[in-house]
C-alpha cells in the first residue's frame, strides 16, 4: 500500500466536497423531511468519505478495497435519494446538478479503484 493517507486521496477530497453540497442541498428541504429523506441523504453522503478513510487506516489493500465497495454502495444509495428529492420537487436545480455531477465523478473513481 502506498504511504498516502486518506486525506491525500483525490476521491476522499471530492467525497468531502460532496458532503458539503448535500448538506447545502438538503437545507432547503421541508422540515417534515428532517428525520426522513434529509437525514438519509446526509448519512449516505457522510458514509462515502468515512468508509474511504476507515478502509485506508485498516492497513491492508484487501481491507481498503472492501471499504471502497461499501463507499460505492453508499454512493448508489445517495444517487437514488437525490433522484427521489428531485422528483418530489425538493431540490434546487443548480445544487442538484452539481451534486449529481460530483457524485458521478466520485463513483467513477471508486469503480476504477476497485477494479484495478
N, C-alpha and C positions, 0 to 999 in steps of 0.2 A: 504494500500500500504506500502511496506517496505521502510525503510529510505535510501536505496541505491540509489544514484543519477545515472544519465545515464553513467557517466564515470566509475562507478564501475561495470557496466553490461558487462559480457564477450561478449555478442552479439554485443554491441556497439564497444568494443575494436577490435573485429575481423572485423567488418564492416569498421572501420577506416583503418585497415591494408589492406583491400580490395581496398579502395580508392587509397591508395598509389600504390598498384600493378597495378590498372587500369591506373593510370597516367603514370607509367613506361612503361606499355604495349603500350599505345597509342602514346607515344613519337616517336615511330618508324613508325607510320602510315604515309602515303603520306600527304604532305602539302595540297593537294587538298581536303583532308578529315577533315581539321581543323574545319570547320564550319558544317560538316556533322556528320559522324559516330564518330569521335573523341570527338566532343562536346557532342553528345547524350550519349555516354558511360560514359563520365566523370560526366555528370549531373545525370544519373541513379545511378552511384556508390555513389556520394555525397548524394543523396537523402536517401539512406538507413540509415546511422548513423544519419543524420539530423532529419529524422522522428522519429527514436527511441528516440533521445534527446528531441525533441519537445513534443512527447507524454508523456515522463516521467515527464517533467516540468508542464504538464497540471494539475497534482494533483489528478486525479481520475483514477481508474482502467479502467473504460469504455473508457475514452479518450486515455489512454495509449494503450489499445488494438486496438482502431480504428487506431492509428498511426502505430502500428505494422503491421496491414494489409496493410497500404499504403507503408510501407517499403518493405513488401513482394512483392507487386506489382512492385515496382522499381527493386527489385531483379530479377523478371521474365523478365522485360524489358532488364536488363543487360545481363541475360542469352542468350536472343535472339541476342542481339547486339554482344556479344562475338562470338557467332556462325557465324554471318554474317562476322565479321572481320576475323575469321579463314577461312571460305570458300573463301573469297576474297584473301587470302594469305597474309594478313597484319600482322598477329600475330606471334610473336616469340613463338616457340613451348613450351619452358620451362615456360615463363611467362604466356602463355595461360593456361597451365596445372595447375600452381599454383593458378591463378585467378579463374578458374572454380572449383577447389577443395575447395578453401576458400569460394567462393560464395555458393556452395552446403552446406557447413557446416553452414554458416550464415542462409541460407534458412531453413535448418532443425531446427535450434534453434528458428527462428521466428515462424515456423509452430508449434513447441511444445508449445511456449509461448502463441500462440493464441488459441490453442485447450485445454488449461488447464481450 
